Amino acid sequence: MNAGKMAKAFWIFMVFLGFTLLLLGFFTGDIMMWLVALAIGILVRYCAYDLLFAKYDQKIAQVRQKYAQRKDGGPS
């Protein structure tokens, strides 16, 4: 496994860990788990957003561009 795939796998694991801690904190009422899940979410947002969601953002940008062209009276 190359470094890029390892990094992506690590951040995906962190997303699932944060989600799991959020659920556990909800069911147990433990605020500390919520805070840890929030910290993980912030880390993922600022450190790995481009790595995890770049393809999705490009796809959505293309769909929006096609929609804007169609809305502006482009070819039907």
C-alpha positions in Angstrom: 0.0 0.0 0.0 1.4 3.4 -0.9 1.6 6.4 1.3 -1.4 8.1 -0.2 -3.7 5.1 0.3 -2.4 4.7 3.9 -3.1 8.4 4.6 -6.6 8.1 3.2 -7.3 4.9 5.1 -6.1 6.6 8.3 -8.5 9.6 7.8 -11.4 7.3 6.9 -10.7 5.4 10.2 -10.7 8.7 12.1 -14.1 9.6 10.6 -15.6 6.3 11.7 -13.9 6.6 15.1 -15.4 10.1 15.6 -18.8 8.9 14.5 -18.6 5.9 16.9 -17.6 8.2 19.8 -20.4 10.5 19.0 -22.9 7.7 19.1 -21.4 6.2 22.3 -21.4 9.6 23.9 -25.1 10.1 22.9 -26.2 6.8 24.4 -24.1 7.0 27.6 -24.5 10.8 28.1 -20.7 11.2 28.3 -19.9 14.8 27.3 -16.1 13.9 27.0 -16.8 11.5 24.2 -18.7 14.2 22.4 -15.8 16.6 22.8 -13.3 14.0 21.5 -15.6 13.3 18.5 -15.8 17.1 17.9 -12.0 17.4 18.0 -11.7 14.5 15.5 -14.2 16.1 13.2 -12.4 19.4 13.3 -9.1 17.7 12.6 -10.6 15.8 9.6 -12.2 19.0 8.3 -9.0 21.0 8.3 -6.4 18.3 7.7 -8.0 15.8 5.4 -10.9 17.4 3.6 -9.1 17.7 0.3 -7.8 14.1 0.5 -11.2 12.6 1.3 -13.7 14.8 -0.6 -11.9 16.3 -3.6 -13.4 14.0 -6.2 -16.9 14.6 -4.7 -16.4 18.4 -4.9 -15.2 18.2 -8.5 -18.3 16.1 -9.4 -20.7 18.5 -7.8 -19.0 21.5 -9.4 -19.5 19.9 -12.8 -23.2 19.2 -12.1 -23.7 22.8 -11.0 -22.0 24.1 -14.1 -24.2 22.0 -16.3 -27.2 23.1 -14.4 -26.2 26.8 -14.7 -25.6 26.5 -18.4 -29.0 24.8 -18.9 -30.7 27.5 -16.7 -29.0 30.3 -18.7 -30.6 29.1 -21.9 -27.8 26.9 -23.1 -28.5 24.0 -25.5 -31.5 22.0 -24.5 
